[in-house]
Every structure is written in C-alpha cells, then in structure tokens.
C-alpha cells in the first residue's frame, strides 16, 4: 500500500477547547497505524488546507473551521475521498445537527432554534421549558461559554443576549434532561462501539453500581443511524440515560478525541479508513 498517499488535517486549536493535545494524539496515532500498514501519511494544519497546500486525493480530516468546509466539499465533489466528509462536518454544527437529529427520529431533547436578537422567554414558556442548555447555533463550540446551562427563562434570555453581543446570530435551546451522563465513541461500518458513564471532569472510571441499565445494542444502533444521517464515519458524543433505561442523545461530534480509548480506537479507525479507500478505488475503477 506504499502508493497510498494520505493527508491528515489537524483541528485548529480554537476548535479544540481543552482538548488540543488529545485531538492531536488521536490523529497522530491513526496516522501511525496507517503507516504501519504501508501508507504514506503527511500531517497538515487547517491553515495549510485553507492556503491550498493539500494535494493528496485521500484526506483524513479533523477540521472544524468554517472556511475548511467548502474546500473539503469541493475536493469530494472532484473525486477525493475525505473522512470525515466536509458535508458531514458541517452537518455537526449545532443548528444543522439539531435539525437532522430531530428529522431522523433520533431521540434528542426538545429544542428551540432562535435568533439571538429575539425575546425567547415566551417561546420557552409555551414549550414548557425552564431548565435548559443554550448553545451557539452557527459553528462548532470554540469556548466553554458556547454551551451554557440556565435554570429559568429569564437567565436564558440573558445568555441569548450575550450571544448576540458576541456576534453569534443563532442559538439552539435544548430542554435539560435529568439523568446519568454517558459518553460514547464509534466508527461507522464497524462493530466497534465504546461507552461509559461520565464520572467528573476528568472522565475517570468509577463504579456503575446504582447506574440505570440500558440497552447497549439499541444505543449503538441509534448512534449508527445518527452517523449515517449526518454523513460522518468517525464519531462520538453524549447521551443521558434515564432511570427507566431509555436514553436521549444530547451531543454528537465529528471525530472526537477518543481520549479514554485512544490506542484501541486508532487501530479501528485505520482499518475503517483502508476499507473506505478500497471501496472508493473500486467505484472509480467501475466508472471507467
């Protein structure tokens, strides 16, 4: 496979809040796994992609800068293989994500999509929302303030106003769901799926004693459907597990850091990428 040349695009630091090292680590490990399998992998920054320095026909991308989306999409339209797809990455911006999950019947919180210059208190009251999460709707999260928990409608209005003053024009308001937070990671088209209950800010492993039981296979099936609807191959996110074992997807991310399972995940991701390359090449040959 020495003739397979792959560009790996690092995520810009502004889009890796508190995870710059972790995000770099999973891409570098995946690149090493691909090199072990005979591929030539060159690592670029998003700035280099935007500057037109990436020429490879196979691209593995952690991009989240909005200027990267059309570049990746153009390369795909011209026949390049891009994982995750530029279209899929754009689908994971908050407003698009919310609309796609709801439209695909993925269990997700009741949501309002609002302009940040409008009064949201009445809409929230009509929807029966008090506790909620306010999230910027335009791009991926850049600062911790881009996702804010509020306890009542007046506080929500203040946060939306702050977003407006920051130049953020659209926001998503998710109903707060009480339950246990579960982290998950997956690679579309493979049986591999990793999840665990979240224990504190460092995601330390704790005991699951007293945690609600849930259908692991059902969660994996729902996450696979979500990845398909969003057009992403390498994914992760958060779910809330309710006491009765039902679950709600509250976040879905394109190529997360896989920090708790990085070594295992990188090998799975590399094999999936090679499979995608094989399929992509077979389709190109069939079209000739």
Backbone torsions as a table, in degrees:
resi	resn	phi	psi	omega
1	UNK	NA	18.0	-176.1
2	UNK	-63.7	-18.5	-179.1
3	UNK	-84.8	-2.3	178.2
4	UNK	-86.1	112.8	178.8
5	UNK	-106.6	126.6	-173.7
6	UNK	-124.6	135.5	171.4
7	UNK	-98.1	127.6	173.9
8	UNK	-106.7	123.2	-176.1
9	UNK	-105.0	115.5	176.7
10	UNK	-67.6	150.1	174.7
11	UNK	-76.4	135.0	176.0
12	UNK	-59.4	140.2	-175.1
13	UNK	-56.3	-32.1	-179.3
14	UNK	-63.7	-22.2	-178.2
15	UNK	-103.7	14.9	175.4
16	UNK	-123.9	57.1	-177.4
17	UNK	-59.5	118.7	179.5
18	UNK	67.5	9.4	-176.5
19	UNK	-135.7	21.8	-176.1
20	UNK	-57.7	-48.5	-179.6
21	UNK	-65.0	-42.9	-179.3
22	UNK	-64.9	-41.9	-179.8
23	UNK	-65.0	-42.0	177.5
24	UNK	-64.0	-37.9	-175.8
25	UNK	-64.5	-43.3	-177.6
26	UNK	-68.6	-36.5	178.3
27	UNK	-69.0	-41.7	179.2
28	UNK	-65.0	-40.5	177.9
29	UNK	-65.1	-41.0	177.6
30	UNK	-63.1	-41.4	177.6
31	UNK	-61.0	-40.7	178.9
32	UNK	-65.1	-39.9	177.6
33	UNK	-62.0	-39.2	179.2
34	UNK	-69.9	-38.0	177.8
35	UNK	-64.3	-38.8	177.3
36	UNK	-61.0	-26.4	179.8
37	UNK	-94.5	14.0	171.7
38	UNK	94.9	5.3	-179.6
39	UNK	-87.8	155.3	172.6
40	UNK	-101.9	118.8	-175.5
41	UNK	-121.4	126.1	176.3
42	UNK	-115.2	131.1	-177.8
43	UNK	-94.6	132.5	178.3
44	UNK	-123.5	162.4	170.2
45	UNK	-92.2	164.8	174.1
46	UNK	-62.4	-35.0	178.9
47	UNK	-60.8	-38.7	178.5
48	UNK	-68.5	-36.9	175.4
49	UNK	-61.6	-49.0	-178.2
50	UNK	-62.4	-32.1	180.0
51	UNK	-79.8	-0.6	176.8
52	UNK	83.0	21.5	-175.7
53	UNK	-90.3	-5.3	-178.7
54	UNK	-94.3	121.2	-176.8
55	UNK	-119.3	-8.5	-178.0
56	UNK	-64.9	151.8	179.6
57	UNK	-90.5	-7.3	173.1
58	UNK	-121.0	124.2	-176.0
59	UNK	-128.3	126.8	169.9
60	UNK	-107.3	123.5	-163.5
61	UNK	-128.9	129.3	170.4
62	UNK	-105.1	16.9	-175.0
63	UNK	-57.7	144.6	170.7
64	UNK	-140.5	-1.1	177.5
65	UNK	-72.2	133.6	-175.1
66	UNK	-61.9	-22.5	177.4
67	UNK	-74.9	-17.8	178.9
68	UNK	-78.5	-28.8	-173.7
69	UNK	-55.1	-55.6	-176.5
70	UNK	-65.1	-28.3	178.7
71	UNK	-68.1	-47.4	178.4
72	UNK	-63.7	-41.5	-179.3
73	UNK	-63.5	-40.4	178.1
74	UNK	-63.7	-41.4	178.3
75	UNK	-63.2	-41.3	176.6
76	UNK	-61.9	-45.8	-178.8
77	UNK	-61.6	-27.4	-180.0
78	UNK	-90.3	3.0	173.3
79	UNK	111.0	-1.4	178.4
80	UNK	-74.7	155.0	173.1
81	UNK	-97.9	121.3	-178.8
82	UNK	-124.2	123.9	-179.9
83	UNK	-129.9	117.9	-6.2
84	UNK	-72.1	150.9	178.9
85	UNK	-55.5	142.9	174.7
86	UNK	-61.3	-32.3	176.8
87	UNK	-69.9	-40.3	179.2
88	UNK	-65.8	-41.0	178.6
89	UNK	-61.4	-43.0	178.0
90	UNK	-64.8	-33.7	177.6
91	UNK	-63.5	-20.5	-178.9
92	UNK	-89.5	1.9	168.5
93	UNK	-67.8	150.3	-159.6
94	UNK	-59.4	-46.3	-177.5
95	UNK	-65.9	-46.2	178.0
96	UNK	-61.0	-44.4	179.3
97	UNK	-55.3	-48.7	-178.5
98	UNK	-61.0	-46.6	-178.9
99	UNK	-63.8	-41.2	-177.3
100	UNK	-69.8	-43.2	179.5
101	UNK	-62.6	-44.8	179.2
102	UNK	-64.5	-45.0	-178.7
103	UNK	-66.7	-21.1	-179.4
104	UNK	-98.7	10.4	179.3
105	UNK	58.5	35.3	172.3
106	UNK	-84.0	131.1	179.7
107	UNK	-62.5	115.0	-176.5
108	UNK	-148.2	156.2	-175.1
109	UNK	-62.7	152.3	169.6
110	UNK	-55.2	138.6	-173.5
111	UNK	-139.3	150.2	170.3
112	UNK	-118.3	136.0	175.3
113	UNK	-110.1	121.1	-168.3
114	UNK	-130.8	156.5	165.3
115	UNK	-81.5	141.3	-175.2
116	UNK	-77.5	-5.7	176.3
117	UNK	-97.6	12.2	-179.0
118	UNK	-108.4	164.0	175.7
119	UNK	-83.5	122.8	-174.9
120	UNK	-105.9	-9.6	-174.1
121	UNK	-60.7	-43.7	-178.0
122	UNK	-67.9	-40.5	178.8
123	UNK	-62.7	-39.7	178.6
124	UNK	-66.6	-40.3	178.9
125	UNK	-65.1	-40.1	178.0
126	UNK	-63.3	-33.2	179.6
127	UNK	-84.9	-3.5	-179.1
128	UNK	72.4	28.0	-179.8
129	UNK	-97.1	133.5	170.0
130	UNK	-121.9	-75.2	174.8
131	UNK	-72.1	134.6	-175.8
132	UNK	-158.1	170.0	174.9
133	UNK	-117.8	126.0	178.2
134	UNK	-100.6	128.7	-175.9
135	UNK	-133.5	138.4	177.5
136	UNK	-61.0	140.4	-172.3
137	UNK	-98.5	-14.8	-170.0
138	UNK	-85.4	-52.9	-175.3
139	UNK	-120.0	-175.3	172.0
140	UNK	-71.8	163.2	179.7
141	UNK	-62.6	132.5	177.8
142	UNK	-116.6	-31.0	-179.3
143	UNK	-132.7	157.2	179.8
144	UNK	-62.2	-24.9	179.2
145	UNK	-72.9	-9.2	179.4
146	UNK	-74.3	-11.4	174.0
147	UNK	-132.6	113.3	-171.5
148	UNK	-130.3	129.7	176.4
149	UNK	-84.8	134.3	177.1
150	UNK	-126.3	149.8	-174.3
151	UNK	-101.9	-13.3	179.4
152	UNK	-159.8	170.8	-171.4
153	UNK	-66.6	-34.6	-179.7
154	UNK	-65.8	-38.6	177.2
155	UNK	-66.6	-37.3	177.4
156	UNK	-61.1	-42.5	179.4
157	UNK	-61.3	-39.9	179.2
158	UNK	-63.4	-42.5	-178.9
159	UNK	-66.6	-43.2	178.9
160	UNK	-60.9	-40.8	177.6
161	UNK	-62.5	-40.1	177.6
162	UNK	-62.4	-40.3	177.5
163	UNK	-60.1	-43.4	179.3
164	UNK	-59.5	-44.6	-179.3
165	UNK	-66.8	-24.7	177.5
166	UNK	-84.1	-2.2	179.6
167	UNK	89.4	9.7	177.6
168	UNK	-88.8	117.5	-170.7
169	UNK	-88.7	-24.6	-175.7
170	UNK	-130.1	147.1	178.6
171	UNK	-141.1	155.3	174.9
172	UNK	-114.0	132.5	176.6
173	UNK	-111.0	113.7	178.4
174	UNK	-100.8	134.1	173.0
175	UNK	-61.5	135.9	176.6
176	UNK	-71.8	132.6	179.2
177	UNK	-112.3	124.5	177.2
178	UNK	-81.0	132.4	178.6
179	UNK	164.2	-167.0	-178.7
180	UNK	-96.6	132.9	-179.1
181	UNK	-80.9	127.8	178.4
182	UNK	-120.2	132.6	175.2
183	UNK	-96.9	142.4	177.3
184	UNK	-139.7	154.3	178.5
185	UNK	-140.4	142.7	179.8
186	UNK	-154.2	165.2	175.1
187	UNK	-130.9	113.7	-175.0
188	UNK	-59.5	139.1	178.7
189	UNK	85.5	3.4	177.4
190	UNK	-125.0	161.2	176.6
191	UNK	-79.3	-5.7	-173.5
192	UNK	-74.9	131.4	178.5
193	UNK	-156.2	127.9	-175.6
194	UNK	-124.7	130.9	177.3
195	UNK	-147.9	155.8	179.2
196	UNK	-162.0	153.5	175.7
197	UNK	-71.2	141.0	-177.2
198	UNK	-82.3	127.4	179.0
199	UNK	-122.9	90.0	175.2
200	UNK	79.5	177.5	-171.6
201	UNK	-66.9	-23.1	-178.7
202	UNK	-95.4	6.6	178.6
203	UNK	55.0	36.1	180.0
204	UNK	-68.3	146.1	178.2
205	UNK	-75.4	133.4	176.6
206	UNK	-129.5	-168.5	178.5
207	UNK	-83.7	143.1	177.4
208	UNK	-90.1	7.0	179.7
209	UNK	-60.4	128.8	-179.4
210	UNK	87.0	-6.9	178.5
211	UNK	-80.2	149.3	-179.5
212	UNK	-66.3	143.6	174.7
213	UNK	-80.6	144.6	178.9
214	UNK	-145.4	164.6	-178.4
215	UNK	-84.0	102.2	-177.5
216	UNK	-59.8	-44.1	-178.7
217	UNK	-65.1	-37.6	178.6
218	UNK	-65.7	-41.9	178.1
219	UNK	-61.7	-44.8	179.1
220	UNK	-60.4	-42.4	-179.7
221	UNK	-62.9	-41.8	179.9
222	UNK	-66.9	-41.7	179.2
223	UNK	-65.9	-35.7	177.0
224	UNK	-65.0	-41.5	177.5
225	UNK	-64.9	-38.7	178.9
226	UNK	-65.0	-44.6	179.2
227	UNK	-60.8	-39.5	179.0
228	UNK	-65.8	-43.5	-180.0
229	UNK	-65.0	-35.2	-178.3
230	UNK	-85.0	-15.2	-178.9
231	UNK	67.9	49.1	173.5
232	UNK	-129.3	148.5	-177.3
233	UNK	-101.1	-36.2	-174.2
234	UNK	-114.4	116.4	-167.1
235	UNK	-144.0	168.5	173.2
236	UNK	-163.3	179.6	179.0
237	UNK	168.4	-165.1	-177.0
238	UNK	-129.2	143.4	173.8
239	UNK	-132.1	151.6	171.5
240	UNK	-103.7	125.0	177.1
241	UNK	-97.5	119.3	-179.6
242	UNK	-82.1	162.6	-178.0
243	UNK	-56.2	-29.3	-179.1
244	UNK	-85.9	4.2	177.3
245	UNK	92.4	-9.1	174.4
246	UNK	-72.9	163.6	-176.1
247	UNK	-142.3	158.1	179.4
248	UNK	-134.0	130.0	177.5
249	UNK	-81.1	119.3	-178.6
250	UNK	-105.7	-13.6	176.7
251	UNK	-156.9	146.5	179.7
252	UNK	-143.7	122.9	-171.2
253	UNK	-119.3	142.8	172.1
254	UNK	-82.5	123.8	178.4
255	UNK	43.5	76.2	175.9
256	UNK	-75.3	-172.7	-174.7
257	UNK	-80.3	-19.6	-177.7
258	UNK	54.4	29.5	-171.8
259	UNK	-53.0	-42.8	-177.0
260	UNK	-75.5	-10.9	-173.8
261	UNK	-143.1	33.7	-168.0
262	UNK	-61.8	-46.8	-176.1
263	UNK	-62.8	-46.9	179.4
264	UNK	-64.4	-44.6	-176.1
265	UNK	-64.8	-39.0	-176.1
266	UNK	-61.5	-37.3	178.2
267	UNK	-67.7	-40.9	178.5
268	UNK	-64.7	-44.7	-179.7
269	UNK	-61.0	-44.3	-179.6
270	UNK	-60.8	-44.7	179.0
271	UNK	-63.8	-39.1	178.8
272	UNK	-65.5	-39.1	178.2
273	UNK	-63.6	-44.3	178.3
274	UNK	-61.9	-38.3	176.7
275	UNK	-64.3	-41.1	178.2
276	UNK	-65.1	-38.6	177.6
277	UNK	-63.0	-44.6	179.1
278	UNK	-59.9	-46.5	179.9
279	UNK	-64.8	-41.5	-179.6
280	UNK	-62.3	-45.3	179.6
281	UNK	-65.9	-36.5	179.8
282	UNK	-65.5	-38.8	179.0
283	UNK	-67.8	-38.5	178.0
284	UNK	-64.4	-39.8	178.8
285	UNK	-65.1	-40.5	-178.5
286	UNK	-66.0	-28.9	-179.1
287	UNK	-77.9	-17.1	-176.8
288	UNK	-75.0	NA	NA
